Amino acid sequence: MSDSSGRPGNQPDAEEEKGEQWRFELDEVGEDGEPQRPPMEPESVSAENALFILLGAVGTVLVFWSLVGF
């Protein structure tokens, strides 16, 4: 059924007929919704992590160096 403008009237959408629901409720997405996660704080650099970064950088330079043919 449609009104005089040719738009459908109060007929349920296909999603409503299947019983699907919105993933989020209106009170969860507004300004008063669920709070954002707290920002991540930087941590100190450990020696193990710094060593792996250094080895990765040196390995990358060596790969490019061998591809160029120096």
C-alpha positions, 0 to 999 in steps of 0.5 A: 500500500502507498500514500498519494506520493507513491511512497510505501506506507506503514509496511515493515522493511525486509530486515524487520520481517526477518527479525534482524535488529540494529547492532547498536541502540540509540543510547549507545551512539550519541554524545551520552553513549558508551565512553571511548577507550582510554588513550594508550600510554607509551611505555619504555623501550626494552632492550629486546625490542630495540634489538629486533628493530635494529636487526630489521633495519640492518636486514632491510638495508642489506636486502636493498643493497644486494638488489641494487648491486653495490 
